[in-house]
Amino acid sequence: MADVNQEEHELVRLTHIFVGIDLHKRQHVAVFLNGFKRKLGEFKFDNKPSAFHLLMQEVKKYLKKGMKAMYGLEDTGGLGRALAVYLVEQKQIVKEVNPALANGVRKASPISKKSDEWDAECVGNVLVDKLESLPNANPIDHYWVIAQLVTTRTAIANEHRILLNQLHSQIAHHYPSYRKFFSELDGKTSLAFFDRYPAPHHLDAVTVEGLREFLLVPSNYACSLKSAEKILKLVHEDGSTKRNYQEQRDFIIKSHIRRIRICKEEMQAIEGRLSPLVAETGYKLDTMYGVDIVTAASFVAEIGNIGRFSNGDKLANFAGIAPVQYGSGDRHKHYKCKQGNRALHELFYRLACRQIGTKRGSGEPNNAYYYLYYQQKLVAGKTKTQAIICIMRKLVNVIYAMMKNKTEYVKRAVQIKQAG
């Protein structure tokens, strides 16, 4: 089989022109190589659909009868997405080149150099040497849109977190006991209260009945007289916190609240758009405990079409969850992988932590199977981190099977002896 592959590789070398492309926002640079990595030429063209046909026209100059072109792009989901889509639509062979591979070619050069042309040539060299193992570019709009929405929501969520931390800091100056007022600072009732009363002196003429009446609507009529009385009592016990420039300080709190509300509205709107898009994929990831619509969309965004992976082992390698072997001679040892898709790695980590968590009050495990499996690994001498990684590896197989077969998650009710 190895000889056949070698013969096929040599045939491809002789019948193809290899085009390595260095991608930029405004202009791309392409370098043309033959099957023996000899540079034939280079070409610059604008990063816009109207200019992409110029690249194909330039490539034709180097194509002899019976030859085809093969294109290598490092970023088919970002700067190179438009070009990848165009080339695929034109029935061209397009390969995704891992940037680490091209960087390895740069480092292997005896003389360090940096230019767009050289970067494109490095991509082309990888294309020639690794063409059997490089995946085909398959830019699907459906998955790309989901990824864009997830990225946008993540940015808004980060902004929301920063604003909330700043609001905590500002509110603490005015209301030292504010954490006892409401369960969540960014809850609807809490935001309404602090927007109306950004500082304690605004409550001077407010009665218990008046405060309760104001909080009824934002709390969905759940606020009681007891809750309103508790807030006013805590405010009184804290004492006066009014200082100079109080008006400006009140403005800061109101400003934070306005922006927090906007962030929450935007995230809700994005989730509303993600829900039907994820449903169209046919994946039922949200049937598993700990996977809401945002988490499901994040898995789809990072994994894409599950058909890219032939088995769960491939997906585990892609996520950087499978161990890496280091060794020399008779000594070999496995280490935790620090490469792979780190965003996907984080998704599996958080999902694993949710599975082994317990419910408040009852202490009942969220997922008995993984909870017992986690305990067994600890008893066997694994560290907590190692035990969680073992669970992550199991979850890779579960997520892979759910996506491959488009099935719902079936919770396993097992005894501790069966969880091994």
C-alpha positions in Angstrom: 0.0 0.0 0.0 2.9 2.3 0.8 4.4 1.7 -2.7 1.1 2.5 -4.3 0.7 5.7 -2.4 4.3 6.7 -3.4 3.5 6.0 -7.0 0.3 8.1 -6.8 2.2 10.9 -5.1 4.8 10.9 -7.9 2.0 11.0 -10.5 0.4 13.9 -8.8 3.7 15.7 -8.7 4.1 15.3 -12.4 0.5 16.3 -13.4 -0.1 19.3 -11.1 1.0 22.8 -10.5 1.0 23.7 -6.8 -0.2 27.2 -5.8 0.7 28.4 -2.3 -1.1 31.5 -1.3 -0.2 34.0 1.5 -3.5 35.7 2.6 -4.0 39.3 3.6 -6.9 41.7 4.1 -6.4 43.7 0.9 -4.1 41.6 -1.3 -3.1 38.0 -1.6 0.2 36.7 -2.9 0.4 33.4 -4.9 3.6 31.4 -5.7 3.5 28.7 -8.3 5.6 25.6 -7.8 6.1 22.4 -9.8 6.1 18.9 -8.3 9.7 19.2 -7.3 9.2 22.5 -5.4 10.9 24.6 -8.1 9.4 28.1 -8.1 7.8 28.9 -11.5 6.5 32.4 -10.7 4.4 34.5 -8.4 1.3 36.7 -8.7 -0.4 39.4 -6.6 -4.1 40.0 -6.7 -6.8 41.9 -4.7 -8.8 40.1 -2.1 -12.2 40.6 -3.8 -14.3 38.2 -5.9 -14.0 40.3 -9.0 -10.2 39.7 -9.0 -10.1 36.0 -8.2 -10.5 35.0 -11.9 -7.2 36.8 -12.6 -5.4 34.2 -10.4 -6.9 31.3 -12.4 -5.9 33.0 -15.7 -2.3 33.4 -14.4 -2.2 29.7 -13.3 -3.2 28.6 -16.8 0.1 30.1 -18.2 1.9 27.4 -16.3 -0.4 24.5 -17.1 0.7 22.1 -19.8 -1.7 19.7 -21.5 -3.4 17.3 -19.1 -2.2 19.2 -16.0 -4.3 20.6 -13.2 -3.7 23.1 -10.4 -3.8 22.5 -6.7 -4.3 25.4 -4.3 -3.1 25.6 -0.7 -4.6 28.2 1.8 -3.8 28.6 5.5 -7.0 30.4 6.5 -10.2 29.1 4.7 -12.5 30.5 7.4 -11.2 34.0 7.7 -9.2 36.1 5.2 -9.1 33.3 2.7 -12.7 32.2 2.9 -14.0 34.2 -0.1 -11.2 32.9 -2.2 -11.7 29.3 -1.0 -15.4 29.5 -1.8 -14.7 30.9 -5.3 -12.1 28.2 -6.1 -14.3 25.3 -4.8 -17.2 26.7 -6.9 -14.9 26.6 -9.9 -14.3 22.9 -9.2 -10.6 23.5 -8.3 -8.7 21.4 -5.8 -8.2 23.4 -2.6 -6.4 22.2 0.5 -6.3 23.6 4.0 -2.7 24.1 5.2 -2.1 24.1 8.9 -0.1 27.3 9.7 2.2 25.3 12.0 3.4 23.2 9.0 4.2 26.3 7.0 6.0 27.8 10.0 8.0 24.6 10.3 9.2 25.1 6.7 10.2 28.7 7.5 12.2 27.6 10.6 13.9 24.8 8.6 15.4 27.4 6.2 19.2 27.9 6.8 18.7 31.7 6.4 15.8 33.4 8.3 13.7 35.6 6.0 10.2 37.1 5.9 8.2 38.3 3.0 4.8 37.6 1.5 6.4 35.7 -1.4 8.4 33.5 0.9 5.4 32.8 3.1 3.4 31.8 0.0 6.3 29.5 -1.1 6.4 27.9 2.3 2.6 27.1 2.0 3.3 25.7 -1.5 6.2 23.5 -0.1 3.8 22.0 2.5 1.2 21.4 -0.3 3.7 19.4 -2.3 5.1 17.3 0.7 1.9 16.7 2.6 -0.8 16.6 -0.1 -2.1 13.2 0.9 -2.7 14.2 4.5 -4.0 17.8 4.0 -7.8 18.1 4.2 -9.9 19.4 1.4 -11.2 22.9 1.9 -15.0 22.7 2.3 -16.3 26.2 3.2 -20.0 25.6 4.0 -22.0 28.8 4.6 -24.3 27.1 7.2 -21.5 26.3 9.6 -19.7 29.5 8.8 -22.7 31.6 9.8 -23.1 29.6 13.0 -19.4 30.2 13.8 -19.8 34.0 13.1 -22.8 34.2 15.4 -21.0 32.3 18.2 -18.0 34.6 17.8 -20.2 37.7 18.0 -22.0 36.4 21.1 -18.7 35.5 22.8 -17.5 39.1 22.2 -20.7 40.5 23.7 -20.6 38.1 26.6 -17.0 39.3 27.4 -18.2 42.9 27.3 -21.1 42.0 29.5 -18.8 40.4 32.0 -16.5 43.4 32.1 -19.4 45.8 32.6 -20.9 43.7 35.3 -17.6 43.6 37.2 -17.4 47.4 36.9 -21.0 47.7 38.1 -20.1 45.6 41.1 -17.3 48.0 42.0 -19.5 51.1 41.6 -22.5 49.7 43.5 -20.2 48.6 46.4 -19.3 52.2 47.1 -23.0 53.2 47.4 -24.6 50.0 48.9 -22.1 48.1 51.1 -24.7 45.3 51.6 -26.0 45.2 48.1 -25.2 41.5 47.6 -28.0 40.7 50.1 -30.6 42.6 48.1 -31.0 40.3 45.0 -29.6 36.9 44.0 -28.1 38.3 40.7 -26.8 41.8 40.1 -27.7 41.7 36.4 -31.2 40.3 37.0 -34.2 42.3 35.7 -35.3 43.3 39.2 -31.8 44.2 40.4 -31.1 46.4 37.3 -34.4 48.2 37.6 -33.7 48.9 41.3 -30.2 50.3 40.9 -31.3 52.3 37.7 -34.0 54.0 39.7 -32.0 54.3 42.9 -28.3 54.5 42.0 -27.5 55.7 45.5 -29.1 55.4 48.9 -30.2 59.0 49.3 -32.7 58.4 46.4 -34.6 56.2 48.8 -35.0 58.8 51.6 -38.7 59.3 50.9 -39.5 55.8 49.7 -41.7 53.6 51.9 -41.8 49.8 52.1 -45.1 49.7 50.2 -43.8 52.2 47.6 -40.6 50.1 47.0 -42.6 46.9 46.7 -45.0 48.5 44.2 -42.1 49.7 42.0 -40.4 46.2 42.1 -43.6 44.2 41.3 -43.4 44.6 37.5 -39.7 43.8 37.0 -39.9 40.9 39.4 -43.0 39.5 37.6 -45.1 40.3 40.8 -42.8 38.1 42.9 -41.5 40.9 45.2 -43.0 40.7 48.7 -43.3 43.4 51.4 -40.8 41.4 53.4 -38.2 41.7 50.6 -38.7 45.4 50.2 -38.5 45.9 54.0 -35.3 43.9 54.1 -33.7 46.1 51.4 -34.6 49.4 53.2 -33.4 48.0 56.5 -30.0 47.0 55.1 -29.7 50.5 53.5 -30.4 52.1 56.8 -27.9 49.9 58.6 -25.2 50.8 56.1 -25.4 54.5 56.8 -25.0 57.5 54.5 -22.6 57.0 51.5 -23.3 60.2 49.7 -20.1 62.1 48.6 -19.1 65.0 46.4 -19.8 64.7 42.7 -22.6 62.2 43.5 -24.5 63.1 40.3 -21.5 62.0 38.2 -21.2 58.7 40.2 -24.9 58.1 39.7 -24.5 58.7 36.0 -21.7 56.0 35.8 -24.0 53.4 37.4 -26.9 54.2 35.0 -24.5 54.1 32.1 -23.3 50.6 33.1 -26.9 49.4 33.5 -27.9 50.7 30.0 -25.0 48.9 28.4 -25.6 45.7 30.3 -29.2 45.7 29.2 -28.1 46.2 25.6 -25.7 43.3 25.9 -28.3 41.0 27.3 -30.8 41.9 24.6 -28.1 41.3 21.9 -27.2 37.9 23.3 -30.8 36.9 23.5 -31.3 38.0 19.9 -28.3 36.0 18.7 -29.5 32.9 20.6 -32.9 33.3 18.9 -31.1 33.1 15.5 -28.8 30.3 16.5 -31.6 28.0 17.6 -33.1 27.4 14.1 -29.7 27.2 12.5 -28.5 24.5 14.9 -31.8 22.7 14.4 -31.2 22.7 10.6 -28.0 20.7 11.1 -30.0 17.8 12.5 -27.7 17.6 15.5 -29.5 17.0 18.9 -26.6 18.0 21.2 -28.8 20.0 23.5 -30.5 16.8 24.6 -27.5 16.2 26.8 -27.2 17.7 30.3 -25.0 20.7 30.3 -25.5 21.5 26.6 -27.7 24.5 26.0 -28.3 26.1 22.6 -25.1 28.3 22.9 -22.9 25.3 23.8 -24.4 23.2 21.0 -23.8 26.0 18.5 -20.2 26.4 19.8 -19.6 22.6 19.2 -21.0 22.9 15.7 -18.9 26.1 15.0 -15.6 24.4 16.1 -16.2 21.0 14.6 -18.2 21.9 11.5 -19.3 19.0 9.4 -18.6 15.9 11.4 -17.9 14.0 8.2 -14.4 15.6 8.3 -13.5 13.1 10.9 -13.5 9.3 10.3 -13.7 8.4 14.0 -13.7 9.7 17.5 -9.9 9.4 17.7 -9.5 11.9 14.9 -11.8 14.4 16.7 -9.9 13.9 20.0 -6.6 14.7 18.2 -8.2 17.7 16.6 -9.3 19.0 20.0 -5.9 18.3 21.6 -7.5 15.8 24.1 -5.6 12.7 23.0 -2.2 12.2 24.9 1.1 12.8 23.0 3.9 10.3 23.2 7.4 11.4 23.8 10.3 9.0 23.9 13.7 8.0 22.9 15.2 4.5 22.8 13.4 2.3 25.3 11.9 5.2 27.3 8.5 6.4 26.3 6.0 8.5 28.2 2.6 10.1 27.4 2.1 13.8 28.1 -0.9 16.1 28.0 -1.4 17.7 24.6 -1.1 21.4 24.6 -1.9 21.8 20.9 -5.1 21.2 18.9 -8.2 23.4 18.8 -8.1 25.0 22.2 -11.6 26.5 21.9 -13.0 23.0 21.3 -10.8 21.6 24.1 -12.3 24.2 26.5 -15.9 23.2 25.5 -15.2 19.6 26.3 -13.5 20.6 29.6 -16.5 22.6 30.7 -18.9 19.9 29.7 -17.0 17.3 31.7 -17.1 19.5 34.8 -20.8 19.9 34.4 -21.3 16.1 34.2 -19.4 15.4 37.5 -21.1 18.3 39.4 -23.8 17.8 41.9 -27.2 19.5 42.4 -27.6 22.0 45.2 -29.3 20.8 48.3 -29.8 17.1 47.3 -26.1 16.5 46.3 -27.4 14.3 43.5 -24.9 14.0 40.6 -25.8 15.7 37.4 -24.7 12.6 35.5 -24.3 9.5 37.7 -22.3 7.6 35.1 -19.6 10.2 34.8 -19.6 11.1 38.4 -18.9 7.5 39.4 -16.3 7.1 36.7 -14.6 10.3 38.0 -14.5 8.8 41.5 -13.1 5.6 40.2 -10.2 7.4 38.5 -9.4 9.3 41.7 -9.3 6.0 43.6 -7.0 4.5 40.9 -4.5 7.3 41.6 -5.3 9.8 38.9 -5.2 13.5 39.8 -8.4 15.5 39.4 -7.1 17.0 36.2 -6.2 13.6 34.8 -9.6 12.2 35.8 -11.4 15.1 34.0 -9.3 14.5 30.9 -10.4 10.8 30.9 -14.0 12.0 31.0 -13.4 14.5 28.2 -12.1 11.6 26.1 -15.3 9.7 26.7 -17.4 12.7 25.9 -15.5 13.1 22.6 -16.9 9.7 21.5 -20.4 10.6 22.7 -20.5 13.9 20.9 -19.0 12.3 17.8 -21.6 9.6 17.8 -24.5 12.0 18.4 -23.3 14.2 15.5 -22.5 11.3 13.2 -25.8 9.6 13.7 -27.9 12.7 14.6 -29.3 11.0 17.6 -30.4 12.3 21.0 -28.4 11.7 24.2 -29.5 8.7 26.2 -28.5 9.0 29.9 -26.9 5.8 31.2 -28.3 4.6 34.5 -25.5 2.4 35.9 -24.1 1.0 39.1 -20.6 2.0 40.2 -19.2 -1.4 39.1 -20.4 -0.7 35.5 -18.9 2.7 35.2 -15.4 1.5 34.4 
